[in-house]
Amino acid sequence: MRDPYTVLGVPKSASEAEVKKAFRRLAKEHHPDRNANDPKAKERFSELNGAYEIVGDPNKRAQFDRGEIGADGKPKFQGFDGFSGARRGGFEGGDPFGGRGGFNPSDVFGDLFGDAMRRGGSAGTRAHPKGQDIEATLTVTLADIATGATKRLKLPTGREVEVGVPRSVVDGKVIRLKGLGHPSPFAGEPGDVLLTMKVAVDPRFTVEGKDLRTRIAVALEDAVLGGPVRVPTLQGEVEMQLPPMTSSGRAFRLRGKGLPGDANHPDGDLFAVTEIVLPASDDDLTALMKRRKG
């Protein structure tokens, strides 16, 4: 074990405030959550923690300076008299090293990392820092949203998980997947996955909130005489009856064929907008129009 003063980079004459300041700075610099790609970060942070447990506690620091405990915090055997003296100093009951009992480096960690040191919500309860969160992106289609599809996602850690597509998804929404992030280097709770949902563009539809809009090509004879036309929806094509003399640009509402709603909003609708398509050439149609124009 290295000398705790050397680990903290402070002289033996350093004040308690100077020791704490040095520890805070080094803890931020070497915390494993901030050095995820450094395999030795956990080892350095553990050494730093052990050093502060001694030098940051006035009683243990005094014992170390007197040579009563070593850099590992364990008492040095000094013969019967020395051992008895240590016992009178507080070996029986409470802290076997003569500490104040209430000292804990996690008090400083709480300042550094906030609620990451707390778990369970009870006052005074401390836990190891939570693992690092992972950011990921999942691309879904409008049809995935409509059908509540399950998508398979490979995380940056290499793990594969199945994600159910929520009905309320919109482009850019972030979903938290609890406990699927990086593990804690100190056996604390694992981090989460912050999953950004990206909705792929569907060239067939324009999204208007929960409603969808699509354009359907209509032949001139169908526009004039009426008849069945095929309309694309997220669940597949459906047949719609077109009334006679339908103009181009007329919108027909197909209720409930838009994006799915939620507890506070009903399912959206699909608006099918007609677009009359003329043939490239049609002698009979041309002759008819000439006679009508007469």
C-alpha positions, 0 to 999 in steps of 0.5 A: 500500500502506498503512503496515503499522503502520496496518493492524495498528493498532499504534504503531512502538514496539509489542513483538513480542508486541503485534504478534502479539496485534493480528494474531491479533485482527484475523485472527479478526475479518476472516477470509473464512471468518467473513465469507462475505457480505462481498465485501471480506473477502478484500481486508482479510485479504490486506492484514492478512497482508501487513502482518504479514509485514513487522512480524511479522518482526524483520528485515523490520521493521527494514528497513522502519523504516530505509526499505530496503523499502516497505509491499509488502515490496519493496526501495527503490532507494537507489543503488549503495552502498545496493544493495550494502549490502543485498546484503551484508546477505543479498540473495544466497541465501535470503530476498531481503529479509533475512528469517529464512527461517522466518517465515510468517504461517500459523504464527499461522493454525495457532494460530487455525484448527488443522488447517484450515492443514494438508493431507496430514498431513506435518509442516511442510506448510502449505496455505491455509484450507479453504472453509466447510462448508455445512449442509443437510437432506434428507428421505427416505421409508422407501421411499427407504431400502428401495430405495436411492433417489437423491435430487436436492438443491439446495444453498444455493449453488445447485448441484444434486447427486444423493445416494444414500440409504444403507441405514443411514440413521436420522432425524437422521443427519449425512452428510458430502459431501466437497468440496461446500461453499464454495470456499476464498477462498485456493485451498485445499480446498473445504469439505464439506456436512454433510447431516442426514437427516430420515426422513418419517413414514409413517402406514402403519408404526411403526418399531421399529429395523430392524423395521416394524409395520403394522395390517391391517383384516380383515373378520369373515368372513375372520377366522372362515373365513380367506383372503387379505388384502393387506398393505402393504410398502415394496416394494408390497402383498403377499398373505398367507394368513390362517388361520381363526379369527384374533383381532384383534391377532394379529401375523404376521411377514413376514421381510425386509420391514422396513428394510434392514440392513447388514454387521452387521445383517440386514434387518428384518421387517414385523409385520402386526397384524390388526384385525377390522372389523365392518360398520356394520349387518348383520341376518344377523350380528345374528340369528346372534349372537342365536341363539348367545347364545340 
